[in-house]
């Protein structure tokens, strides 16, 4: 009999990032690999960091905006 005991389940993260220059941070995160896109599952952006790691950030989708096509 399989159990989930001892397994970690991860649902989401809500990072809080301290920034010293909001304007510079906004430019960095929005001149990202992909600008904010509205998908059925989330309003999401993709950021590629200087090491090539792709970070995905999302929130609830916008109900007053059409859905975008997925772009990988």
C-alpha positions, 0 to 999 in steps of 0.5 A: 500500500503506497502512502504519501507520508514523508513526501513534500507537496509544493503548490506555489511560492510567493516570493517577496523581493527587496529591490533598491531601484524599482525602475531597474527591477521592472525593466529587468523583469519585463524585458524578460524572455517573454512579456506578461501573457494571459493564459487560462491558468495564469497571467504569466511572465518568463524571465531568463536570468544571467545564468540561463535559468528560466523563471516563471511568475504567475498570478490569477488570469485577467478576466477582462483580457483575451487569452494569449497563445502559449509560447515556449 
